[in-house]
Amino acid sequence: MTEDRTAAARMPVLYLSHGAPPLADDPLWTGQLAAWAARLPRPKAVLMISAHWESAPVTLSATGTVPLVYDFWGFPEHYYQVRYPAPGAPALADRLRRLLDSPETPVHDDPHRGLDHGAYVPLVEMYPDADVPVLQMSMPSLDPEELMRLGRRLAPLRDAGVLMIGSGFFTHNLSGLMWGAGPDEAPGWSREFDDWGRQALAGGDIDALLDFRHRAPAGRLAHPRTEHFAPLFVTLGAGEADLGTQRTVIDGFWGGLAKRSVQLG
C-alpha cells in the first residue's frame, strides 16, 4: 500500500540551519534534509522565514513567478546558476494578510522579491521537484519576543497544511568560520552555545532562549548579530502548543558552526 502523505492534520514547524551556498555540496547535509522532508507530511505550501530578509513591517515575497535572490558574493559561478522554479502561493499570501494585517501590524507586498539562499538552498534538497508552492515572509524585527508573538499569530496556518520553516544557523560568526573543517570540528564557543541551546530546547526553557544573548555561554561570540538565530523564535511561537515534542533532527557542525535543526509537532 502506498503511504498517504497528504497534509490532513496539523503540520509540524521547523527551524533549520541553511548554511552558505557551498553547504549544498555536502552530501551529508543534503541527505539529511532530503530524509527529513521524506518523513514529513506533504505540505500544501511552504512559508519560509529566512535570516536574510529583514523588513518592517511584515512583507511578503512574489506570489506569481518566484525569482531567486543570489544574495552572496565571491562564490564560484555555478552557485549563481541554481534554479528553483517553485510555484507562488497567492492563496497563502491572502490568508496571511487576513491573519496579520491591521492598522497596528500592516502587511506589505514586494512583488519583485524572490527567494533568497536561506530559502531556496534547503528547499532544493527537501523538495527538488519544485512542485510545492512557496512564499517567503520578512522578519519585521530581531526582537525575540516580538518574533514569538508573530509565530503565535501564524500558528493557524499549520492546520491548513502549511509547512512553516524558520531558516537560519544555530551558531553564526563568519569571522570564526573554519573552511574545510570536519563535521565534528568546532571552536569552543560554538560547541558551548550549541550544547546550551540543545539543553534549553529539550527543557522547554523559553525564557532562557529569549534572553540568549545574556544567558548563553559565548552568546555574543556565537551570534555577533542575531539574525540567524532569530527565525527560531517564529518557529517556537508557531509551535508553542507542541514544545513537548521538540526534537533535534540534524546536529553536528559545518565549518565549525552548529547546524542544529529542530522540529516541533
Secondary structure in CASP SS format (residue, H / E / C, confidence):
PFRMAT SS
TARGET T0000
AUTHOR 0000-0000-0000
METHOD secondary structure of the structure
MODEL  1
M C 1.00
T C 1.00
E C 1.00
D C 1.00
R C 1.00
T E 1.00
A C 1.00
A C 1.00
A C 1.00
R C 1.00
M C 1.00
P C 1.00
V E 1.00
L E 1.00
Y E 1.00
L E 1.00
S E 1.00
H C 1.00
G C 1.00
A C 1.00
P H 1.00
P H 1.00
L H 1.00
A H 1.00
D H 1.00
D C 1.00
P H 1.00
L H 1.00
W H 1.00
T H 1.00
G H 1.00
Q H 1.00
L H 1.00
A H 1.00
A H 1.00
W H 1.00
A H 1.00
A H 1.00
R H 1.00
L C 1.00
P C 1.00
R E 1.00
P C 1.00
K C 1.00
A E 1.00
V E 1.00
L E 1.00
M E 1.00
I E 1.00
S E 1.00
A C 1.00
H C 1.00
W C 1.00
E E 1.00
S C 1.00
A C 1.00
P C 1.00
V C 1.00
T E 1.00
L E 1.00
S C 1.00
A C 1.00
T C 1.00
G C 1.00
T E 1.00
V C 1.00
P C 1.00
L E 1.00
V C 1.00
Y C 1.00
D C 1.00
F C 1.00
W C 1.00
G C 1.00
F C 1.00
P C 1.00
E H 1.00
H H 1.00
Y H 1.00
Y H 1.00
Q C 1.00
V C 1.00
R C 1.00
Y C 1.00
P C 1.00
A C 1.00
P E 1.00
G C 1.00
A C 1.00
P H 1.00
A H 1.00
L H 1.00
A H 1.00
D H 1.00
R H 1.00
L H 1.00
R H 1.00
R H 1.00
L H 1.00
L H 1.00
D C 1.00
S C 1.00
P C 1.00
E C 1.00
T C 1.00
P C 1.00
V C 1.00
H E 1.00
D E 1.00
D C 1.00
P C 1.00
H C 1.00
R C 1.00
G C 1.00
L E 1.00
D C 1.00
H H 1.00
G H 1.00
A H 1.00
Y H 1.00
V H 1.00
P H 1.00
L H 1.00
V H 1.00
E H 1.00
M H 1.00
Y C 1.00
P C 1.00
D C 1.00
A C 1.00
D C 1.00
V C 1.00
P C 1.00
V E 1.00
L E 1.00
Q E 1.00
M E 1.00
S C 1.00
M E 1.00
P C 1.00
S C 1.00
L C 1.00
D C 1.00
P H 1.00
E H 1.00
E H 1.00
L H 1.00
M H 1.00
R H 1.00
L H 1.00
G H 1.00
R H 1.00
R H 1.00
L H 1.00
A H 1.00
P H 1.00
L H 1.00
R H 1.00
D H 1.00
A H 1.00
G C 1.00
V E 1.00
L E 1.00
M E 1.00
I E 1.00
G E 1.00
S E 1.00
G E 1.00
F C 1.00
F C 1.00
T C 1.00
H C 1.00
N C 1.00
L H 1.00
S H 1.00
G H 1.00
L C 1.00
M C 1.00
W C 1.00
G C 1.00
A C 1.00
G C 1.00
P C 1.00
D C 1.00
E C 1.00
A C 1.00
P C 1.00
G H 1.00
W H 1.00
S H 1.00
R H 1.00
E H 1.00
F H 1.00
D H 1.00
D H 1.00
W H 1.00
G H 1.00
R H 1.00
Q H 1.00
A H 1.00
L H 1.00
A H 1.00
G C 1.00
G C 1.00
D C 1.00
I H 1.00
D H 1.00
A H 1.00
L H 1.00
L H 1.00
D C 1.00
F H 1.00
R H 1.00
H H 1.00
R H 1.00
A C 1.00
P C 1.00
A C 1.00
G H 1.00
R H 1.00
L H 1.00
A H 1.00
H C 1.00
P C 1.00
R C 1.00
T C 1.00
E C 1.00
H C 1.00
F C 1.00
A C 1.00
P H 1.00
L H 1.00
F H 1.00
V H 1.00
T H 1.00
L H 1.00
G H 1.00
A H 1.00
G C 1.00
E H 1.00
A H 1.00
D H 1.00
L H 1.00
G H 1.00
T H 1.00
Q C 1.00
R E 1.00
T E 1.00
V E 1.00
I E 1.00
D C 1.00
G C 1.00
F E 1.00
W E 1.00
G C 1.00
G C 1.00
L E 1.00
A E 1.00
K C 1.00
R C 1.00
S E 1.00
V E 1.00
Q E 1.00
L E 1.00
G C 1.00
END
